[in-house]
Amino acid sequence: MIVCKFGGTSVASAEQIQKVANIVKSNPARKIVAVSAPGKRSGDDIKVTDLLINLAMAALKNEEIEEELQIVVNRFMAIADGLELDHTICDVIAEDLHERVQGDKSNKELFIDSIKAAGEDNNAKLIAAYFNSIGMPARYVSPKDGLVVNDLPERTYALPEAYANLAPLKSTKEIIVFPGFFGYTKAGILRTFDRGGSDITGSILAAAVEAELYENFTDVDCVFSANPKVVNDPVEIKEITYREMRELSYAGFSVFHDEALMPVYKIGVPVNIKNTNNPSAPGTRIVPRRSVTGRPVTGISADSGFSTLYVSKYLMNREVGFGRKLLQILEDENISYEHTPSGLDDISVIMRSNQITLENEERILSRVKNELNADDVQMRHGFSMIVIVGEGMRNNTGLAARAATAISKTGANIEMINQGSSEVSLVFGVLQEYENQILQALYEEFFAHARV
Ligand code: ASP
């Protein structure tokens, strides 16, 4: 059995959904289909999920919402018309949206989640109706039937029992159409995953039914070895391990959600990233293991928006518990960190800047100074992390030297270097303004010149 997931652009219009039907029909093993909400039909279009967020915000402010609600209904109506479905499905969608906006607003986040999820939920109903209308027996299944998730305040994830609950879908006769992006808590409260979270739903389903393959259909032929918006014509990645993909999607490879690897990784279900608009292209396969031949580096990613907390204190290395106390201060502010490069008497904690506000920055600085008696403490913003990834890096000497030389040619200073113990990645922290230049220089070094 194959589980496939179709992303926003793959289900954005009637024409796209017809392509989805053809893809599903062409292989009888494709029995479970997870779908996103309709995404952008062109560059300047708005995703239904974003329209729904606007609607939720307006409802929270008790503003007039009828117009916003109608815009969403019209998007579905245009799709239904293009697929020659009668309008009963649109009435169902309009009624569903009215019901949702009337819902409990006492918790803002949960209210927004319930509206946001309407894009996927209604699209799944519509797509199931369309499949049936063209003679492909299909059934909409709600995440209510088994996709249980945790409670607030932690970010949403599937509870272990979700897998057992969903496992019976394995024996389905019809095609299951399952909405991506959300689940329900044990108390029956809807919660969405992070943005792009339909990838996670597909992965949970693939793991639950122990699929032979998880196909993730998007709008590009494959994963590229570097961002094609920055690097001209980058090499296509044909095969990549879970670990490599995890490292790359951490820093900017947005083709596949980084959290989506976990469920399939545990069971060892391979993933194939494919293009709805060009389904015969082989795509990129994400596999548990691969033999490393040729280039040691598989991909280079870069992401901006990092801050560093620099702390120095004489004899820090002798002080038992210093690191724990420092990280405790961040935990108290609910901040997660990414790297902690350290020296004898100093340590930097690198974190995503979007977690830092003027207020918590001030609190952190004063607590580190006063409670840890640090000699110096500074918070700096505006960093990028550049990550070089490859299973072949472990057995290759001189890679760090080559990377550092390539970076030095751009004139940028390397603020931080971190090599994970698994040695499949090498991370460089640099000032944000050098990010693109460095990415190009590293790509030149490791890919353009075929030197291995
Ligand atoms: N529709 C959601 C989003 O735009 C989830 C998804 O498409 O994966 O983030």
Boltz pocket constraint, residues with backbone or C-beta under 6 A from the ligand:
constraints:
  - pocket:
      binder: B
      contacts: [[A, 7], [A, 8], [A, 36], [A, 37], [A, 47], [A, 49], [A, 50], [A, 119], [A, 180], [A, 181], [A, 194], [A, 195], [A, 196], [A, 197], [A, 198], [A, 199]]
      max_distance: 6.0
